[in-house]
Amino acid sequence: MKLQRENARMVGKLAIVVAGMFCFGYALVPIYKQLCEALGINVLAVGEQERKGGRGATNTQVDTSRTITVEFDANVRGPWRFKPARTSLQVHPGELATVMYEFENVQDRRMAAQAIPSYAPRQAAAHFNKLECFCFNEYTLSPGEKKQWPVVFVVDPKLSRDVTTITLSYTFFEVGSKTPAAPGSTAVRGPLAQEGGA
């Protein structure tokens, strides 16, 4: 009899604990929303604020007070076609941007090739961060094969305010042939892509 009373008392205590846990879990949702909205750390709270007509959070890493013109150049060392899909793009420092480069192997044989980047002015190289780039890899292309490759980049906001234009130049060369020297920052010829020889 005493054991039954102790068991019943334990079941009652456990039932109270379970009910308390359920109430606490149920109350966490509005508490969480209020806390995140007050601190501005939750995407859901930002989305709700936008639906109510308020302004959402902006990326504070993008420096909208200045614009950098990024020019794209392509040099080839061999009988193939290589060029950027566009010759220039305007970006804010800290802003993620993408440009495509086009390549075509016009030879009647397979080839392995790779690109070497260079920058003008030279000090821009340390502040031009590529997140994805075809220059990271060597590629094998079949006769007549065409490819498009992205360059995804961010210009670091720490770039000197004196720099308003950056030229990103690629030299595409065949691996296994004599490797040409990468063009220096003074040798960059401008944004227009070159087809054919150098």
C-alpha positions in Angstrom: 0.0 0.0 0.0 2.8 2.4 0.9 4.6 1.5 -2.3 1.5 2.3 -4.3 1.2 5.7 -2.7 4.9 6.5 -3.4 4.4 5.4 -7.1 1.3 7.5 -7.4 3.2 10.5 -5.9 6.1 9.9 -8.4 3.7 9.7 -11.3 2.1 13.0 -10.2 5.5 14.7 -10.0 6.5 13.4 -13.4 3.2 14.5 -14.9 3.8 18.1 -13.5 7.4 18.0 -15.0 6.1 16.9 -18.4 3.4 19.6 -18.4 6.0 22.2 -17.3 8.3 21.2 -20.1 5.5 21.3 -22.7 4.5 24.9 -21.5 8.1 26.0 -21.6 8.7 24.6 -25.1 5.4 26.2 -26.3 6.5 29.6 -24.8 9.9 29.5 -26.4 8.6 30.3 -29.9 7.3 33.8 -29.1 10.2 34.4 -26.6 12.7 33.5 -29.4 11.0 35.7 -32.0 10.9 38.7 -29.6 14.5 38.2 -28.5 15.8 37.9 -32.1 13.7 40.8 -33.4 15.1 43.0 -30.5 18.7 41.9 -31.3 18.3 41.8 -35.1 19.9 38.4 -35.4 17.3 36.3 -37.1 16.4 36.0 -40.7 12.8 35.1 -39.8 12.4 38.2 -37.7 13.8 40.3 -40.6 11.3 38.6 -43.0 8.4 39.3 -40.7 9.5 42.9 -40.3 9.6 43.3 -44.2 6.1 41.8 -44.5 4.9 44.4 -42.0 6.3 47.2 -44.2 9.5 47.8 -42.3 13.1 47.9 -43.7 15.1 44.7 -43.6 18.7 44.4 -42.5 21.3 45.4 -45.1 24.7 43.9 -45.6 26.9 46.3 -43.7 30.1 44.9 -45.3 29.2 46.5 -48.6 30.6 50.0 -49.0 27.9 51.7 -51.0 29.6 55.1 -50.8 32.0 54.1 -53.5 32.0 52.3 -56.9 34.9 50.4 -58.5 35.0 49.7 -62.2 36.4 46.2 -62.8 37.6 45.7 -66.4 38.1 42.2 -67.8 40.8 41.3 -70.3 41.8 38.1 -72.0 45.1 37.1 -73.7 45.8 33.9 -75.5 48.9 32.0 -76.2 47.9 29.6 -79.0 45.2 28.9 -81.6 42.0 29.1 -79.6 39.4 31.7 -78.6 39.2 33.1 -75.1 37.3 36.2 -74.0 35.1 37.6 -71.2 31.4 37.7 -71.7 31.5 41.4 -70.8 34.4 43.9 -70.7 33.6 45.7 -67.5 31.4 45.7 -64.4 30.8 48.3 -61.7 30.7 47.0 -58.1 30.7 48.3 -54.6 33.6 47.1 -52.3 32.3 44.1 -50.3 29.7 43.2 -53.0 29.7 39.7 -54.5 29.9 39.8 -58.3 30.2 37.2 -61.1 31.6 37.5 -64.7 31.7 34.7 -67.2 34.7 33.9 -69.5 34.2 32.0 -72.8 36.7 29.5 -74.3 36.7 27.5 -77.5 39.3 25.0 -78.6 39.4 25.6 -82.4 42.1 23.0 -83.0 41.6 19.5 -84.3 43.2 17.9 -81.2 42.7 17.6 -77.5 44.5 20.1 -75.3 45.2 20.8 -71.7 45.2 24.5 -70.7 45.2 26.8 -67.7 44.8 30.5 -67.1 47.1 32.9 -65.1 45.6 36.0 -63.6 47.2 39.4 -63.3 45.9 42.7 -61.9 46.4 46.4 -62.6 47.1 48.4 -60.5 49.4 45.9 -58.7 48.2 46.9 -55.2 44.7 45.7 -56.2 45.8 42.1 -56.2 45.8 41.8 -52.4 42.2 43.2 -52.3 40.7 41.2 -55.2 39.3 38.0 -53.6 38.2 35.3 -56.0 35.8 32.8 -54.4 35.4 30.8 -57.6 37.7 30.9 -60.6 38.6 28.7 -63.6 42.2 29.8 -63.0 42.2 27.4 -60.0 42.3 24.4 -62.2 43.8 22.9 -65.4 41.2 21.9 -68.1 41.3 19.3 -70.9 39.2 20.3 -73.9 38.2 18.2 -76.9 38.5 19.5 -80.5 35.9 22.2 -81.1 34.7 22.1 -77.5 33.3 25.3 -76.0 33.2 26.2 -72.3 31.9 29.0 -70.1 33.5 29.5 -66.7 32.6 31.9 -63.9 34.8 34.2 -61.9 33.1 35.0 -58.6 34.8 37.8 -56.7 34.6 40.4 -54.0 36.7 43.6 -53.9 37.8 44.1 -50.3 36.5 47.4 -48.8 40.1 48.0 -47.4 41.2 48.8 -51.0 42.7 52.3 -51.1 40.1 55.0 -52.1 42.6 56.2 -54.7 41.8 53.0 -56.8 38.7 53.4 -58.8 39.4 51.0 -61.6 40.8 47.4 -61.5 41.8 45.4 -64.6 41.6 41.7 -64.2 43.6 40.1 -67.0 43.9 36.4 -67.8 46.5 34.7 -70.0 45.3 31.3 -71.2 48.1 28.9 -72.3 48.4 25.3 -73.2 49.9 23.1 -70.4 52.9 21.2 -71.7 53.9 23.8 -74.2 56.3 26.6 -73.3 54.7 28.6 -70.5 54.6 32.4 -71.2 55.3 34.9 -68.5 52.2 36.4 -67.0 51.7 39.9 -68.2 52.8 42.5 -65.7 50.5 45.2 -64.4 52.1 47.7 -66.8 51.5 45.4 -69.8 47.7 45.2 -69.4 46.2 46.6 -72.5 42.7 47.4 -71.5 39.3 45.7 -71.3 38.9 44.5 -74.8 39.4 40.8 -75.3 41.9 39.6 -77.8 41.4 36.6 -80.1 44.1 34.7 -81.8 47.7 35.4 -80.9 49.0 37.8 -78.2 
